[in-house]
Amino acid sequence: DWLDNWGRRSPRQLTPGADRVALGQSFLIGPIVEFTEGRHLTAVIDPPNSRVFGACSITYAVKSTGPASCRLVVKLDVPCHARWERVRAFLLAWGDLIMMRKQLLTLKDLAEKMARDEAPANLAGVGA
């Protein structure tokens, strides 16, 4: 949290309304440029930040893994042509790996908690 959230602890609950998105809406690194509700979301980096990180985009995609389960996949696309851009992309990928892992584990915990809280009473003990 100290790297990607300026030292503040990430919320431990889902943000109300965060599931309502629109093209052009601000998301993490910049505006949302493409999305399909319940499937995927892609954002591109804002121009001021692209001077530091390069022109990059990030996609979050939900993949079904069964009738009651899914996997959240994240793809960071950092195009690079020159040698220094490849070095920058390498460093960005490793730095983002650390932050992204924490983010995905937090989202996993929140999704599992939400599923437990919303489970019908007659299924509450299933799988425990």
N, C-alpha and C positions, 0 to 999 in steps of 0.2 A: 504494500500500500504506500510505502514512503516514496517509491519511485513514480508510480503512475497515478497516484491520488494526492500528491503533494503532502504526504505525511498523515492524511486523514484516513481513518479506518473505513473500508468499503461498507456500504449498508448490508445488514444481515437480514433484510427482507426485500421482497420485490417492490419496485417502485410502481405505485398505482398509475395506470395509463401508459406505462412504458411499452405495452404491446400495441399501442395505436401509433403507427408510423406513417410518414408521407414522404414522397420524393422531395428532396431539398432540405429536409429536416436535419438539424445538426445531430451527429452521432459520433462519439469518441474522437476520431481524427478529422472529421469534416462532414460534408453533406451526404445524405443517402442518395445514391444515384440509381439504385435498382432494388426491388424487393418483391417477393411473393409472400403474402401473409401465411405464417405457419411453416414456411419452407426455407427461405433464405433472405439475406439482407446484405447489400454491398455499399460501402462508403469509400470515398476518395479523400485524400489528404487535402487540407486547406492550403492555398498558395503560400501564405507566410511560413508555414511549417515545412512545405515541400523544399524550401531552400536548404533546410538542415537535413531532412530525411529523404529527400528525393520524391519523385512522383510515385506514390504508392497507393494501393487500395487494400481493403480488408473485407472479406466475405465470411459471414457466419451462415452455415447451412445445417439444417436438421435432417438427419437420415434415419428412417425407420429401421429398427433392428428387431421388431416383433410387434405383436398386437398391443402391448402396453409398455413399450420401451423405445428409446431412440438414442441417437448419438449426435452431439453437437460438434461439427467440424469447422475449424477456422483456417482460412487461407489468407496469407499475407503475400501480396504480389508487389515485388520491388524490382522494377525493370532497371537493368544496369548494362552499360555498354563499355565504359572506360574502366581501367583497372581500379582507380580510386572509388568508383561507384560500386564495384564488386566488394571492395573492402568495407565500405559503408554499409552495404546490404548484409554482409556477413555479421558485422557488429550489431546492426539493428535486429537481425534475426535472433541472435543469442540473447540480447537484452529483452526482446519481446517474448521469447520463450519463457523466461522467468516470470514475467508479469502475466502472460497469457495463461500459464499453468495455474496460477493463483486464481485468476478470474474464472477459469473454467471449473475449478474445484468448488468455488463459491457458488456459481450458478447451479452446479450439480446438487450441492447441499440444499439450496433453495428449492429447486424443482422437486427433489425427493420429499422435502418437508411439505410442500404444497400438495403433492400427490397423497401423502399420508393424511393430511388434514382434510382433504376432499374425498377420501375413500368412503364408500358406503359403510355403515356400521357393521353389516354382516360380513364384510371382507376385511375388517380391521385386523384380525389375527392371522390372515392368510400370508404365508411366506415369512412369518416371524420366527 
